Amino acid sequence: MLIYKIFRADEWSTLQADGETVGAPIDVADGYIHFSTTQTVAETAAKYFADAEGLMLLAVETEGLEQLKWEPAREDVLFPHLYRKLRMDDVVWSKPLPLQDGVHQFPDLT
């Protein structure tokens, strides 16, 4: 199963340059890296990245991903949280998440 991480350009650059990251400032503050599912990623973009341009959408495979926990978050929906650094080799693919008329345009996630 794929899960998704939205990064700002500088966060994506850090991961590419360093090969690993502790995540965005909210991830550092919470002590884990926040991910979304296919069902929740658009809401995450709208809630936390409204009007943000230059975003990247990263897909990560959950199978074999150690230190991943599913925990309740918004409205008690289970969200994947990674309790270790995200490594570049965890990323299955990355795609731009352009903003058009105030709405982020997602690639096909199926």
C-alpha positions in Angstrom: 0.0 0.0 0.0 1.3 3.5 -0.8 1.2 6.3 1.6 1.9 9.9 0.8 4.0 12.8 2.1 3.7 16.4 1.0 6.9 18.4 1.1 7.7 22.0 0.4 10.5 22.5 -2.1 13.2 23.1 0.5 12.2 20.0 2.5 12.3 17.9 -0.7 15.7 19.4 -1.6 17.0 18.5 1.9 15.9 14.9 1.4 17.5 14.6 -2.0 20.7 16.2 -0.9 21.1 14.4 2.5 19.5 11.1 1.6 17.3 11.3 4.7 15.3 13.7 6.7 13.5 14.2 10.0 10.7 15.8 8.0 9.0 19.1 8.1 8.9 21.4 11.2 5.6 19.8 12.3 7.1 16.3 12.1 10.1 17.4 14.2 7.7 19.0 16.8 5.5 15.9 17.0 8.4 13.3 17.0 7.3 11.4 13.9 6.8 11.9 10.2 3.2 12.5 9.2 1.8 10.7 6.1 -1.6 10.5 4.5 -3.5 7.8 2.6 -5.1 8.0 -0.8 -8.3 8.9 1.0 -6.9 11.7 3.2 -4.1 13.3 1.2 -6.2 15.9 -0.6 -7.8 17.0 2.7 -4.2 17.2 4.2 -3.2 19.5 1.2 -6.2 21.7 1.6 -5.9 22.0 5.4 -2.1 22.4 5.9 -0.9 23.6 2.5 -3.6 25.9 1.3 -2.3 28.2 -1.4 1.2 26.8 -1.1 3.1 26.4 -4.4 6.1 24.4 -5.3 5.0 21.3 -3.4 6.1 17.7 -4.1 4.0 14.6 -3.4 6.1 11.6 -2.4 4.8 8.0 -2.4 6.2 5.5 0.1 5.4 1.8 0.2 4.2 0.6 3.6 5.2 -3.0 3.1 8.4 -3.7 5.1 8.5 -0.1 6.4 9.8 -0.5 9.9 8.7 1.9 12.7 5.5 2.8 10.9 2.5 3.1 13.2 -1.2 3.7 12.3 -2.6 6.1 14.9 -5.9 8.1 15.2 -5.7 11.7 14.2 -8.4 13.9 12.5 -11.8 12.7 13.5 -10.2 9.5 14.8 -9.2 8.4 11.3 -6.0 6.3 11.4 -3.0 8.0 9.8 0.4 6.5 9.2 3.2 7.9 11.3 6.9 7.0 10.7 9.0 7.0 13.9 12.4 7.2 12.2 14.0 9.4 9.5 12.5 9.2 6.0 15.2 7.9 3.6 15.4 8.7 0.0 15.3 4.9 -0.8 11.9 4.8 1.0 10.5 7.0 -1.8 8.8 5.0 -4.6 8.0 8.1 -6.7 7.8 11.8 -6.4 5.6 14.2 -8.5 4.9 17.9 -8.4 1.7 19.0 -6.8 0.8 22.1 -8.8 -1.7 24.6 -7.6 -4.4 25.6 -10.0 -7.2 28.0 -9.2 -6.4 27.5 -5.5 -6.7 23.7 -5.6 -3.8 21.3 -5.7 -3.8 19.0 -8.7 -3.1 15.4 -7.7 -1.7 12.8 -10.0 -3.6 9.5 -10.3 -3.1 7.7 -7.0 -4.6 4.4 -8.0 
